[in-house]
Structures are given as structure tokens and as C-alpha cells.
């Protein structure tokens, strides 16, 4: 099994004193984070309590159900006392009351510092539509245990998957109702800026974002190619051609510029062959769902469950798609189509890793590097047990800093920090959601 690389000496590596100070700071930061979580839980309890008082007052008011004046009054009371706007205060009261009254296990985990307020918010958001208390309690038991070892973003998609299993209404029915809420809006911002928001089907939104990413990457490549075609070499920063043909915008800025170009002009900046840029969405579809044998949800990479009808339509109309079959009961990877070994390995790794393997990093695997955990130059094999998706930033960190990576069994990755901490990250696609209770 591949082990940690032998650490190379680096000029800026930790001295013993620096390592000791860093570890002491990390431990203190962990204690502060846990204490902040406990304070967040206390605050949620107090906000829920005063919200409950207001609801009791509404029940005593003959006109309460029509105007809810007690709630408005309580919101104003707290907003003035805590220097918040009434709208912000009302939102905080609603979230706190839902957390405390409907998700007690999540509130308890927050109270003892096992999770953060952001974890709690994701858990509540994913489970809020589960109507039956018993089903919601079962959902909480599963997701709280997993949240304690994941980032808030890492639990988001997983919470949606678990919530889907406990919801009495099918995802297709809920999707049809939710589509009625699709809309756009504009929010004015300072300094001459504004925000354009869109709510629509998850598949379409993720595909649109992926297309903007592809366009942005192509703009960068095109402008570098122009200079190479003219001079045969990359321009130096002092060369006048550098400013003319290079693009210093980062990818987020390019996405925004291209989105406006497409909406206002119909073409993304820097492209004559706009049709060559297409969106890609990654959807994992259980074999039984694709065959129409059942209506189990498919999984949209970076989001979570989507309804089976949408998944079947995507499979039927796609220009090309990779068959990555999962066993419907165990979740194990059964087969991956392949013609050439290296392409098959890449498809397998994209299906296994989904994102950069550094915990908390959200760069999709298809936009990351496929990295040898033990470098090829040191005898590391070109095998899936020695390769993983690592984004460019973390790839550079791995090779030019004392961070060390190790492949474990079943797709797990362990990272050892320069300060001596170990972090284990599991490939999310391996997560097992049984459909029936174990027979023992």
C-alpha cells in the first residue's frame, strides 16, 4: 500500500519551536470553535424561547392568525435590543425556532461543540421538508454522526441524499412543485455593482455554471495561443504584447464577464466558435433507475439527488455519456466503460473522487489534476490505488511543501500536515445508504 513520501528538507520548514507554537495555536482555535458553537446553541435556544412566547401570544389574540402582531412586536423588541434590522432578526428567530423545536439532536450536537452553526444550518435546510417527526428523527441520527467529521459544504450534498430516503413524497413530485418558484432577481450593491440571481432546476443551473467555467478557461487558452502564434514564445511581462494579449482576470471574474456577454450579446468574449463550448453535468444513475425498474433518485455532482425522470431524459439525449454503474443496494462501483487503460483509470477516478481530495476543497475532479500520490519519479505506480484528483493549488502544495499524502483502503486519503496532524478523507461516492434494514 502506498505510504507517506519521505519528507524533503525545505528551507522554510518548521523549527521545533514553531511546530510547538503552531500546535498550541491550533488546539486553542479548536477550543474557541467549540465554545463558539456552544454559544450559538445557547443563542438559538433563547431566540426559540422568545419566539415561542410570541406564538403563545398569537394564540391568545383573536386576530393573531391574520396579522401576527405579537410576532412583529417581539421581532422589533429583539431587533432594537441587538442592533439588527427587523428582517434579519425575523430570519434568525425563524431559523432558531426550527432548529430547537424540530431538530433537537442537531441542537444538542451544537451545544456540545461537535458541530458548528454552519453544519446545523445545512442539516436543517436539507431536512426541513420531512414532515413526520419520526422520519426527521431518523434523518438526524444519520446526518449528525456524519457531520462531526465533515466540513459544512461536505455535509450539504450528503444531507440531501439522506433526507431523500426519509421523505414520504417522491423527489419527482417535489421537483414539479418547486419548479413553480423559478425566478430571477436583481439586488443592488455598493460601488456601482449589482447582483443577478437565478433560481431554476439544479441540473440546468449547474450546467450553466460549468459552461461559464469552460468558456473562461478557453478565453485564457485562446489569448496565450495568439501570442505563441505571433512570436513562437510566451511574452515576458515587460513586452507590450503581454498586456495586449494576456488576460489577468481570475476565473470567477471571467465567469461573470462571460455570463453578461452571453445574456446581452449572445457570444462569450474572445470566442468565435461559441458552439464549441458545451456544458457538462455529472450524474450518477443507479442501473435500476435507468432501466425503469424503480424510481430511486440519481445524484448530480456537487448538488445531490435529482428526480429519476430528469436523469433518464439526460441519459437519453446526451451526445455522449460514461456508464458508471453502482450496485443499488451496496453503492459499490460495478463497471466503468473503457477502451484504453489510461482513459478508464481517469474515468474511474473522476467517478470515485468527484472533487479535489483535500477536505473542504470544492474544485470538481474533472477540473483537477490526476496526481500520483507517490510520484512516478520515485517508483509510484500508475494505478488507481496510487492516484487521486487534486486541484492545481493543492497539487503544488503537495509537491512543494512538507504536506504528505497517503492512500488508504476503499478510496480513503490521509493527509499529514507540517504541524503533525493527520486528516482522513473518504471518497463520498463510497457512502452506503441501505434501502432495507440489515438482516442481523
BAKEMAR-562013 format. One record per residue (C-alpha): x, y, z; residue number from 1. Coordinates in Angstrom, 3 decimals. Example, Ala and Ser with C-alpha at 12.3 -4.5 7.8 and 13.67 -1.06 7.14 Angstrom:
<nodes>
<node <12.300 -4.500 7.800> 1> <node <13.670 -1.060 7.140> 2> 
</nodes>
This chain:
<nodes>
<node <0.000 0.000 0.000> 1> <node <1.389 3.455 -0.885> 2> <node <2.782 5.195 2.174> 3> <node <3.761 8.753 3.015> 4> <node <6.534 10.172 0.854> 5> <node <9.844 10.679 2.610> 6> <node <9.849 14.323 3.626> 7> <node <12.270 16.513 1.727> 8> <node <14.066 19.248 3.610> 9> <node <12.701 22.699 2.813> 10> <node <14.379 25.922 3.836> 11> <node <11.214 27.290 5.399> 12> <node <10.205 24.135 7.277> 13> <node <9.093 24.207 10.919> 14> <node <11.654 24.633 13.632> 15> <node <10.777 22.658 16.791> 16> <node <9.669 25.888 18.492> 17> <node <7.496 26.909 15.530> 18> <node <5.856 23.479 15.411> 19> <node <5.096 23.659 19.131> 20> <node <3.613 27.175 18.834> 21> <node <1.552 26.168 15.797> 22> <node <0.120 23.087 17.506> 23> <node <-0.709 25.120 20.619> 24> <node <-2.495 27.720 18.472> 25> <node <-4.448 25.049 16.595> 26> <node <-5.597 23.404 19.825> 27> <node <-6.683 26.773 21.231> 28> <node <-8.524 27.604 17.982> 29> <node <-10.344 24.268 18.220> 30> <node <-11.398 25.112 21.775> 31> <node <-12.584 28.556 20.641> 32> <node <-14.549 26.989 17.776> 33> <node <-16.232 24.541 20.168> 34> <node <-17.048 27.344 22.624> 35> <node <-18.470 29.463 19.800> 36> <node <-20.684 26.519 18.817> 37> <node <-21.929 26.233 22.400> 38> <node <-22.690 29.966 22.464> 39> <node <-24.511 29.679 19.119> 40> <node <-26.613 26.877 20.606> 41> <node <-27.436 28.976 23.690> 42> <node <-28.391 31.911 21.477> 43> <node <-30.611 29.667 19.346> 44> <node <-32.297 28.380 22.492> 45> <node <-33.028 31.896 23.732> 46> <node <-34.304 33.077 20.340> 47> <node <-36.509 29.999 20.118> 48> <node <-37.848 30.635 23.610> 49> <node <-38.909 34.220 22.888> 50> <node <-40.364 33.099 19.556> 51> <node <-42.417 30.559 21.480> 52> <node <-43.660 33.316 23.781> 53> <node <-44.751 35.338 20.747> 54> <node <-46.545 32.317 19.275> 55> <node <-48.397 31.807 22.572> 56> <node <-49.445 35.456 22.408> 57> <node <-50.640 34.948 18.832> 58> <node <-52.805 32.070 20.040> 59> <node <-54.412 34.374 22.646> 60> <node <-55.036 37.145 20.111> 61> <node <-58.371 36.818 18.265> 62> <node <-56.775 38.417 15.197> 63> <node <-53.389 36.752 15.647> 64> <node <-53.624 34.373 12.724> 65> <node <-54.382 37.268 10.377> 66> <node <-51.743 39.787 11.402> 67> <node <-49.393 38.088 13.913> 68> <node <-48.837 41.376 15.722> 69> <node <-47.207 39.632 18.708> 70> <node <-44.542 38.191 16.387> 71> <node <-43.943 41.572 14.790> 72> <node <-43.695 43.161 18.218> 73> <node <-41.242 40.553 19.510> 74> <node <-39.134 40.898 16.369> 75> <node <-38.949 44.669 16.852> 76> <node <-38.118 44.176 20.542> 77> <node <-35.130 41.963 19.753> 78> <node <-34.004 43.913 16.681> 79> <node <-33.716 47.138 18.666> 80> <node <-32.009 45.445 21.612> 81> <node <-29.466 43.595 19.448> 82> <node <-28.919 46.320 16.831> 83> <node <-30.261 44.188 13.955> 84> <node <-32.670 45.014 11.161> 85> <node <-36.199 43.609 11.695> 86> <node <-35.874 41.414 8.591> 87> <node <-32.570 39.918 9.738> 88> <node <-33.935 39.407 13.237> 89> <node <-37.050 37.647 11.963> 90> <node <-34.917 35.312 9.859> 91> <node <-32.707 34.461 12.831> 92> <node <-35.733 33.814 15.046> 93> <node <-37.297 31.520 12.445> 94> <node <-34.093 29.515 11.987> 95> <node <-33.522 29.204 15.730> 96> <node <-37.073 28.078 16.458> 97> <node <-36.949 25.467 13.709> 98> <node <-33.591 24.156 14.935> 99> <node <-34.636 23.852 18.574> 100> <node <-38.195 22.612 18.059> 101> <node <-37.757 20.284 15.068> 102> <node <-34.096 19.223 15.187> 103> <node <-33.227 18.627 18.857> 104> <node <-30.364 16.208 18.121> 105> <node <-28.715 18.790 15.882> 106> <node <-29.153 21.452 18.568> 107> <node <-27.634 19.084 21.134> 108> <node <-24.615 18.408 18.883> 109> <node <-24.164 22.167 18.507> 110> <node <-24.460 22.609 22.278> 111> <node <-21.594 20.212 22.990> 112> <node <-19.379 21.630 20.239> 113> <node <-19.413 18.560 17.966> 114> <node <-20.654 20.603 15.001> 115> <node <-20.716 24.298 14.083> 116> <node <-23.618 26.636 13.380> 117> <node <-22.944 26.253 9.650> 118> <node <-23.238 22.452 9.955> 119> <node <-26.524 22.890 11.804> 120> <node <-27.849 25.233 9.136> 121> <node <-27.110 22.706 6.356> 122> <node <-28.696 19.857 8.334> 123> <node <-31.868 21.859 8.954> 124> <node <-32.049 23.098 5.355> 125> <node <-31.852 19.569 3.938> 126> <node <-34.326 18.057 6.411> 127> <node <-36.843 20.867 6.814> 128> <node <-39.324 19.353 4.331> 129> <node <-39.508 15.979 6.127> 130> <node <-42.980 16.245 7.702> 131> <node <-43.139 13.265 10.081> 132> <node <-41.252 13.698 13.392> 133> <node <-40.179 10.031 13.412> 134> <node <-38.671 10.261 9.934> 135> <node <-36.990 13.547 10.800> 136> <node <-35.512 11.979 13.940> 137> <node <-34.109 9.070 11.914> 138> <node <-32.640 11.535 9.417> 139> <node <-30.979 13.475 12.238> 140> <node <-29.398 10.358 13.734> 141> <node <-27.637 9.586 10.469> 142> <node <-26.589 13.042 9.396> 143> <node <-25.376 14.410 12.758> 144> <node <-22.982 11.480 13.156> 145> <node <-21.501 12.171 9.718> 146> <node <-21.410 15.958 10.141> 147> <node <-18.992 15.718 13.065> 148> <node <-16.205 14.621 10.684> 149> <node <-17.045 16.755 7.622> 150> <node <-16.984 20.386 6.579> 151> <node <-20.318 22.233 6.288> 152> <node <-20.036 22.091 2.497> 153> <node <-19.111 18.416 2.685> 154> <node <-22.275 17.558 4.618> 155> <node <-24.562 19.576 2.343> 156> <node <-24.922 17.096 -0.536> 157> <node <-24.799 14.101 1.798> 158> <node <-27.591 15.547 3.960> 159> <node <-29.779 15.909 0.874> 160> <node <-29.195 12.266 -0.024> 161> <node <-30.102 11.083 3.470> 162> <node <-33.141 13.375 3.668> 163> <node <-34.396 11.986 0.366> 164> <node <-34.523 8.479 1.852> 165> <node <-36.709 9.653 4.735> 166> <node <-39.125 11.855 2.776> 167> <node <-42.616 10.373 2.193> 168> <node <-43.145 12.273 -1.075> 169> <node <-41.142 11.353 -4.158> 170> <node <-38.474 13.702 -5.411> 171> <node <-40.221 13.931 -8.784> 172> <node <-43.393 15.274 -7.140> 173> <node <-41.467 17.815 -5.073> 174> <node <-39.407 18.847 -8.087> 175> <node <-42.562 19.589 -10.065> 176> <node <-43.905 21.820 -7.279> 177> <node <-40.571 23.568 -6.744> 178> <node <-40.223 24.491 -10.419> 179> <node <-43.133 26.890 -9.960> 180> <node <-40.802 29.045 -7.819> 181> <node <-38.169 29.575 -10.541> 182> <node <-37.339 33.246 -10.948> 183> <node <-34.662 35.886 -11.395> 184> <node <-33.977 38.958 -9.276> 185> <node <-31.606 41.900 -9.048> 186> <node <-30.005 43.167 -5.836> 187> <node <-28.184 46.494 -5.908> 188> <node <-24.729 46.561 -4.304> 189> <node <-22.369 49.423 -3.361> 190> <node <-19.780 50.987 -5.681> 191> <node <-21.784 50.742 -8.878> 192> <node <-22.271 46.974 -8.742> 193> <node <-25.360 44.752 -8.655> 194> <node <-26.145 41.051 -8.327> 195> <node <-28.280 38.998 -10.736> 196> <node <-29.733 35.846 -9.189> 197> <node <-31.428 32.879 -10.857> 198> <node <-33.428 30.064 -9.264> 199> <node <-34.154 27.130 -11.553> 200> <node <-33.680 23.354 -11.952> 201> <node <-30.412 22.213 -10.367> 202> <node <-29.258 20.393 -13.500> 203> <node <-29.696 23.495 -15.669> 204> <node <-28.036 25.824 -13.145> 205> <node <-25.014 23.544 -12.673> 206> <node <-24.741 23.058 -16.439> 207> <node <-24.812 26.831 -16.975> 208> <node <-22.077 27.342 -14.376> 209> <node <-19.984 24.595 -15.941> 210> <node <-20.359 26.238 -19.352> 211> <node <-19.164 29.559 -17.935> 212> <node <-16.156 27.745 -16.451> 213> <node <-15.342 26.093 -19.789> 214> <node <-15.671 29.416 -21.617> 215> <node <-13.419 31.162 -19.102> 216> <node <-10.727 28.509 -19.396> 217> <node <-10.948 28.707 -23.197> 218> <node <-10.520 32.510 -23.139> 219> <node <-7.277 32.079 -21.193> 220> <node <-6.014 29.425 -23.612> 221> <node <-7.000 31.398 -26.725> 222> <node <-5.142 34.552 -25.721> 223> <node <-1.974 32.681 -24.836> 224> <node <-2.189 30.869 -28.175> 225> <node <-2.410 34.183 -30.083> 226> <node <0.935 35.301 -28.665> 227> <node <2.579 31.941 -29.317> 228> <node <1.356 32.009 -32.923> 229> <node <2.784 35.513 -33.412> 230> <node <6.151 35.095 -31.714> 231> <node <6.542 31.405 -31.099> 232> <node <7.172 32.090 -27.393> 233> <node <5.240 33.278 -24.360> 234> <node <5.573 37.083 -23.869> 235> <node <7.593 38.486 -20.987> 236> <node <5.699 40.811 -18.581> 237> <node <7.646 43.841 -19.878> 238> <node <6.718 43.026 -23.500> 239> <node <3.928 45.358 -24.826> 240> <node <2.244 42.253 -26.224> 241> <node <1.911 40.908 -22.691> 242> <node <-0.739 43.458 -21.670> 243> <node <-2.481 43.274 -25.038> 244> <node <-2.910 39.538 -25.333> 245> <node <-2.703 38.117 -21.818> 246> <node <-5.683 38.031 -19.500> 247> <node <-5.127 38.693 -15.803> 248> <node <-8.748 38.123 -14.837> 249> <node <-9.233 35.177 -12.485> 250> <node <-11.809 32.528 -13.309> 251> <node <-14.592 33.990 -11.147> 252> <node <-14.258 37.337 -12.934> 253> <node <-14.249 35.631 -16.329> 254> <node <-17.420 33.710 -15.462> 255> <node <-19.197 36.955 -14.543> 256> <node <-17.996 38.795 -17.663> 257> <node <-18.917 35.928 -19.980> 258> <node <-22.359 35.472 -18.387> 259> <node <-23.174 39.110 -19.127> 260> <node <-21.706 38.819 -22.642> 261> <node <-23.918 35.820 -23.358> 262> <node <-27.051 37.486 -21.982> 263> <node <-26.505 40.861 -23.641> 264> <node <-24.686 39.941 -26.857> 265> <node <-25.211 36.231 -27.357> 266> <node <-21.487 35.381 -27.541> 267> <node <-18.817 34.934 -24.856> 268> <node <-15.885 37.350 -25.047> 269> <node <-12.961 36.029 -27.055> 270> <node <-14.817 33.251 -28.869> 271> <node <-15.865 32.952 -32.468> 272> <node <-16.867 29.320 -32.165> 273> <node <-19.273 29.602 -29.265> 274> <node <-20.909 26.320 -30.222> 275> <node <-17.665 24.517 -29.412> 276> <node <-18.130 25.316 -25.717> 277> <node <-20.683 22.977 -24.199> 278> <node <-21.830 22.356 -20.663> 279> <node <-21.118 19.126 -18.846> 280> <node <-23.039 17.784 -15.891> 281> <node <-22.058 14.662 -13.984> 282> <node <-24.976 12.480 -12.958> 283> <node <-24.700 9.079 -11.273> 284> <node <-27.773 6.983 -12.125> 285> <node <-28.499 3.629 -10.439> 286> <node <-28.902 0.836 -13.000> 287> <node <-32.403 0.022 -11.757> 288> <node <-33.480 3.660 -12.130> 289> <node <-32.110 3.913 -15.672> 290> <node <-33.890 0.698 -16.637> 291> <node <-37.167 1.957 -15.169> 292> <node <-37.324 -0.838 -12.590> 293> <node <-37.712 1.686 -9.776> 294> <node <-37.705 5.440 -9.170> 295> <node <-34.626 5.799 -6.986> 296> <node <-33.029 9.260 -7.283> 297> <node <-29.899 9.966 -9.308> 298> <node <-27.088 12.142 -7.924> 299> <node <-25.950 15.386 -9.550> 300> <node <-22.272 16.025 -8.756> 301> <node <-21.858 18.974 -6.405> 302> <node <-25.566 19.114 -5.550> 303> <node <-27.241 15.859 -4.528> 304> <node <-30.394 13.945 -5.531> 305> <node <-32.346 14.797 -8.688> 306> <node <-35.608 13.202 -9.790> 307> <node <-35.391 9.986 -11.872> 308> <node <-37.333 11.330 -14.872> 309> <node <-34.833 14.169 -15.339> 310> <node <-31.949 11.692 -15.035> 311> <node <-33.462 9.398 -17.686> 312> <node <-34.008 12.323 -20.058> 313> <node <-30.387 13.395 -19.609> 314> <node <-29.182 9.870 -20.327> 315> <node <-31.371 9.606 -23.414> 316> <node <-30.465 12.938 -25.009> 317> <node <-26.779 13.291 -24.102> 318> <node <-24.343 13.416 -27.014> 319> <node <-22.070 11.144 -25.014> 320> <node <-22.048 9.809 -21.505> 321> <node <-19.989 7.463 -19.384> 322> <node <-21.654 4.436 -17.881> 323> <node <-20.619 4.270 -14.242> 324> <node <-22.872 1.628 -12.745> 325> <node <-23.442 1.465 -8.996> 326> <node <-24.898 -1.512 -7.183> 327> <node <-28.336 -0.289 -5.977> 328> <node <-28.044 -1.917 -2.552> 329> <node <-24.354 -1.592 -1.669> 330> <node <-23.384 1.516 -3.625> 331> <node <-20.253 -0.289 -4.854> 332> <node <-18.766 0.652 -8.209> 333> <node <-19.573 -2.248 -10.544> 334> <node <-18.319 -1.300 -14.007> 335> <node <-16.795 1.594 -15.879> 336> <node <-16.791 1.615 -19.699> 337> <node <-13.290 1.677 -21.092> 338> <node <-11.347 1.289 -24.337> 339> <node <-7.859 2.397 -23.343> 340> <node <-6.415 1.739 -19.868> 341> <node <-5.399 5.325 -19.069> 342> <node <-8.804 6.693 -20.087> 343> <node <-10.513 4.028 -17.991> 344> <node <-8.400 4.893 -14.973> 345> <node <-9.278 8.569 -15.340> 346> <node <-12.992 7.792 -15.617> 347> <node <-12.771 5.600 -12.533> 348> <node <-11.012 8.322 -10.524> 349> <node <-13.459 11.025 -11.613> 350> <node <-16.328 8.759 -10.541> 351> <node <-14.657 7.898 -7.230> 352> <node <-13.320 11.282 -6.159> 353> <node <-15.903 13.752 -7.554> 354> <node <-13.887 16.714 -6.164> 355> <node <-10.324 17.519 -5.142> 356> <node <-9.441 15.111 -2.352> 357> <node <-8.253 17.773 0.110> 358> <node <-11.063 18.055 2.698> 359> <node <-13.196 21.137 2.159> 360> <node <-11.968 21.803 -1.395> 361> <node <-14.874 22.019 -3.861> 362> <node <-12.989 22.017 -7.192> 363> <node <-14.621 19.301 -9.307> 364> <node <-12.441 16.323 -10.162> 365> <node <-12.757 16.955 -13.892> 366> <node <-11.132 20.385 -13.380> 367> <node <-8.388 18.940 -11.136> 368> <node <-5.106 17.145 -11.845> 369> <node <-4.874 13.363 -11.615> 370> <node <-1.897 13.116 -9.290> 371> <node <0.355 10.196 -8.365> 372> <node <0.285 10.029 -4.563> 373> <node <3.780 8.533 -4.631> 374> <node <5.431 10.323 -7.561> 375> <node <6.239 8.363 -10.697> 376> <node <9.827 9.563 -10.369> 377> <node <10.050 7.729 -7.041> 378> <node <8.601 4.489 -8.338> 379> <node <4.939 5.214 -7.703> 380> <node <2.762 3.016 -9.932> 381> <node <0.204 4.389 -12.386> 382> <node <-2.626 2.646 -10.558> 383> <node <-5.914 3.913 -9.149> 384> <node <-4.646 2.957 -5.682> 385> <node <-1.844 5.490 -6.159> 386> <node <-3.724 8.275 -7.960> 387> <node <-6.269 10.873 -6.922> 388> <node <-7.884 14.072 -8.156> 389> <node <-6.054 17.056 -6.645> 390> <node <-6.698 20.646 -7.754> 391> <node <-3.798 22.700 -9.087> 392> <node <-3.414 24.713 -5.881> 393> <node <-3.263 21.663 -3.618> 394> <node <-1.169 19.729 -6.146> 395> <node <1.501 22.435 -5.887> 396> <node <1.164 22.423 -2.093> 397> <node <1.724 18.667 -2.034> 398> <node <4.931 18.794 -4.055> 399> <node <6.487 21.996 -2.719> 400> <node <5.685 21.857 0.992> 401> <node <6.042 19.322 3.819> 402> <node <2.420 18.130 3.434> 403> <node <2.323 14.356 2.893> 404> <node <-0.450 12.292 1.310> 405> <node <-1.200 8.593 1.821> 406> <node <-3.696 6.320 0.065> 407> <node <-5.682 4.076 2.403> 408> <node <-8.150 1.328 1.541> 409> <node <-11.613 1.852 -0.014> 410> <node <-10.765 5.187 -1.613> 411> <node <-9.753 6.932 1.607> 412> <node <-6.959 9.510 1.635> 413> <node <-4.894 10.573 4.635> 414> <node <-3.061 13.909 4.702> 415> <node <-0.362 14.724 7.249> 416> <node <0.176 18.433 7.888> 417> <node <3.562 20.070 8.563> 418> <node <2.420 20.577 12.166> 419> <node <1.943 16.816 12.537> 420> <node <-1.858 16.473 12.282> 421> <node <-3.455 13.648 10.290> 422> <node <-6.686 14.187 8.334> 423> <node <-8.561 11.293 6.707> 424> <node <-10.904 11.996 3.802> 425> <node <-13.276 9.379 2.383> 426> <node <-14.427 9.364 -1.237> 427> <node <-18.049 10.483 -0.952> 428> <node <-19.309 8.102 -3.653> 429> <node <-18.472 5.152 -1.401> 430> <node <-21.065 6.237 1.191> 431> <node <-23.585 3.416 1.741> 432> <node <-27.272 4.280 2.118> 433> <node <-29.065 0.922 2.638> 434> <node <-32.613 0.608 1.344> 435> <node <-33.597 -2.136 3.770> 436> <node <-32.530 -2.938 7.358> 437> <node <-29.601 -5.323 7.760> 438> <node <-30.802 -8.962 8.231> 439> <node <-28.977 -9.393 11.540> 440> 
</nodes>
